[in-house]
Amino acid sequence: MPEPYRNFSELQRACSEDVDYRIRMQARGSRILIFSPHAGGIEIGTSELAQAIAGEQLSLYLFEGIRSTGNDSLHITSTRFDEPECLRMLAQSQTALALHGCRGRQAVIYVGGRDIALGDRLMAALAASGFTAQRGEAHLAGRYAKNICNRTRSGKGCQLELSTALRRALFVDYSTRRGREQKTALFEKLVAVIRGVILDEG
């Protein structure tokens, strides 16, 4: 699907905050920012996952589509996502973890970004816990310096792309906001694995 907005300024001129989209932030002074630039109804399930991973300790940023339908059109590709508050929070963070959704009928997590060391630790921990995790390739690699996950103080970050099949398995009812309030045991397991790696980072 073609993206109608090349950057946040274009989206902002055409859309209304708290009608089409909302921005949620919690600055907690952590060295890592947990965020999703395509949250809410844009890439379903990423809001809930990012919030749970951040918990009460880690800084959090969400750009959420909140329309009843048509949130796909609010997607700004990661190399062009430039919402100012997100950039500000990233500039204050040593590294970052971006949560994304991708298509796929198999339950897979693709690991990308320029923070290779963090990505390797996440892949190893996920695999050890029974998740299928592999290095993201092509458009899932997240290696460009302009990719939003890499706009940190260190110039690197990590991204996780979760397939549709996996995200569906994380909720009692993936298709509705209310349904996604009820998480499955797999959701709790995934959050625990990712938090375990990140909190060990210090």
C-alpha positions in Angstrom: 0.0 0.0 0.0 1.5 3.4 -1.0 2.3 5.7 1.9 0.5 9.1 1.5 2.9 11.0 3.8 6.6 11.4 3.2 7.3 12.7 6.7 5.6 13.8 9.9 5.0 17.4 8.8 2.9 16.1 5.9 0.9 13.8 8.1 0.4 16.6 10.7 -1.0 19.0 8.1 -3.5 16.4 6.9 -4.5 14.7 10.1 -5.6 15.7 13.6 -4.0 14.7 16.9 -6.4 12.8 19.2 -8.7 12.1 16.3 -6.5 10.3 13.8 -3.4 9.7 15.9 -1.9 10.2 19.4 1.5 10.4 20.9 2.3 8.9 24.2 5.6 9.3 26.0 7.2 8.5 29.4 10.7 9.8 29.9 12.3 7.8 32.7 15.9 8.5 32.1 16.8 5.0 31.0 19.8 4.4 28.7 17.4 2.6 26.3 14.2 3.9 24.8 11.4 1.4 24.1 9.3 2.6 21.3 6.9 2.0 18.3 6.6 4.5 15.5 3.7 2.4 14.0 1.7 1.7 17.1 -2.1 1.5 17.9 -4.0 0.4 14.8 -1.1 0.9 12.4 0.9 -2.3 13.3 -1.5 -4.0 15.8 -0.1 -5.3 19.0 3.0 -3.1 19.1 1.5 -0.6 21.6 0.7 -3.3 24.2 4.1 -5.0 23.7 6.1 -1.8 24.0 4.3 -0.7 27.1 4.8 -4.1 28.8 8.5 -4.2 28.0 9.0 -0.6 29.2 7.2 -1.3 32.5 7.8 1.3 35.1 11.6 1.5 34.6 12.3 2.3 30.9 11.5 5.3 28.7 8.6 4.8 26.3 7.4 6.4 23.1 4.4 5.5 21.0 3.0 7.0 17.8 -0.5 5.4 17.6 -3.1 5.3 15.0 -6.5 5.7 16.7 -9.0 5.7 13.9 -11.7 3.1 13.8 -10.5 2.0 10.4 -7.8 3.1 7.9 -4.8 3.4 10.2 -2.5 1.8 7.6 -2.4 5.2 5.9 -0.7 6.7 8.9 2.4 4.6 8.4 5.5 6.6 7.7 8.4 4.3 6.7 11.1 4.0 9.4 13.8 5.9 7.4 11.5 8.9 7.1 9.7 8.9 10.4 10.8 12.2 12.0 8.2 13.1 14.6 10.1 15.7 16.8 9.4 14.3 20.2 10.5 10.8 19.1 13.7 12.3 17.7 14.3 14.2 21.0 13.8 11.1 23.1 16.1 9.1 20.9 18.8 11.8 21.0 18.8 11.4 24.8 19.1 7.6 24.7 22.2 5.5 24.3 20.3 2.9 22.3 16.7 2.0 21.5 14.4 -1.0 20.9 11.8 -0.5 18.2 8.8 -2.8 18.1 7.2 -3.4 14.6 4.7 -5.7 13.0 5.2 -7.4 9.7 3.2 -9.8 7.6 3.6 -13.5 8.0 1.7 -16.7 8.6 4.5 -18.2 10.6 5.3 -17.1 14.1 8.6 -15.3 13.6 10.6 -12.4 15.1 13.0 -10.7 12.7 15.8 -8.9 14.5 17.4 -5.8 12.9 19.1 -2.5 13.6 22.7 -1.4 13.9 23.1 -2.4 17.6 24.3 -5.9 16.6 25.4 -6.9 20.1 22.0 -6.2 21.6 20.4 -7.9 18.6 22.5 -11.0 19.1 21.6 -11.2 22.8 18.0 -10.8 22.1 18.1 -13.5 19.3 19.9 -15.9 21.6 17.5 -15.4 24.5 14.4 -15.7 22.3 15.7 -18.9 20.6 16.5 -20.4 24.0 12.9 -19.7 25.1 11.4 -21.4 22.1 10.7 -18.4 19.9 11.7 -18.4 16.2 14.1 -15.5 15.9 16.3 -14.7 12.9 18.3 -11.8 11.5 16.1 -9.5 9.4 17.1 -9.1 5.8 16.3 -6.5 3.1 13.6 -4.1 4.3 13.6 -5.8 7.7 17.3 -5.3 8.3 17.1 -1.8 9.8 20.7 -1.0 9.0 20.4 2.4 7.5 21.7 5.3 9.7 18.4 7.1 9.0 16.3 4.2 10.3 14.4 5.6 13.3 15.8 2.9 15.6 19.3 4.1 14.9 18.8 7.8 15.6 20.2 7.5 19.1 23.3 9.1 20.8 25.4 6.1 19.7 24.0 6.0 16.2 22.6 2.5 16.7 19.6 0.7 18.0 17.7 -2.5 17.6 14.3 -3.4 16.0 12.1 -6.4 16.4 9.6 -7.2 13.6 6.9 -9.5 14.8 4.9 -11.5 12.2 1.1 -11.3 12.1 0.8 -14.9 13.2 2.9 -14.3 16.3 1.1 -11.1 17.2 -2.3 -12.8 17.0 -1.1 -15.4 19.4 -0.2 -12.8 22.0 -3.8 -11.8 22.7 -7.2 -13.4 23.5 -8.7 -11.3 20.7 -6.2 -9.6 18.4 -8.8 -7.8 16.3 -10.2 -5.4 18.9 -8.7 -2.9 21.4 -10.7 -4.5 24.2 -9.7 -7.9 23.2 -6.1 -7.0 23.3 -6.5 -6.0 26.9 -6.4 -9.7 27.6 -3.0 -11.1 27.0 -2.0 -14.8 26.6 0.7 -16.6 28.5 2.8 -16.3 25.3 2.7 -12.5 25.6 3.9 -12.6 29.2 6.7 -15.0 28.2 7.8 -12.9 25.4 7.9 -9.7 27.5 9.8 -11.5 30.3 12.5 -12.7 27.8 13.0 -9.3 26.2 13.0 -7.4 29.5 15.4 -9.9 30.9 17.9 -9.0 28.2 17.4 -5.3 28.4 17.5 -4.9 32.1 20.7 -6.9 32.2 22.1 -4.1 30.0 22.0 -1.8 33.0 
